[in-house]
């Protein structure tokens, strides 16, 4: 029988996954540029589905949908990283 994880363990897992997504996003933007970056590529780098990435960062759909400029995308990633530190 598997032991149920505590809320603190689940939170730690969520935060670690969140950080992995941020890192993959930054790596992909750096390697591929704004136009070359897709949610699919970020998801592959992290080992999640595109839906899994969007679950953590719903605004990414807007980024790749062309609703934001490349500068806005960089700001979102930077701000998300800052806000994840305080969680």
Residue, then its C-alpha position, 0 to 999 in steps of 0.5 A: x500500500x502506498x503512503x498518502x503524501x502530506x500537503x507539504x509534500x504535494x506543495x513541494x512537488x508542485x513548486x519543483x514542477x513549477x520551477x522546472x517549467x520556468x527553467x525549460x521556458x527560459x532555455x527554450x526562449x534562449x535557444x529558439x527565440x520567441x517565434x521558435x518557442x512553443x508550449x509543446x517544446x517546453x512541455x517536452x523539455x519538462x516531461x509534461x503535456x502541453x496541457x500540463x504546462x498550461x495548468x501551471x501557466x495559463x498565460x502561456x497560451x496567450x503568449x504563444x497565441x500572439x497576444x503578447x510581445x516577446x518583451x511581455x513574454x520575457x517579463x511574464x517569465x521573470x515575474x513568475x520566477x519572482x512570485x514562485x520564490x515567495x510561495 
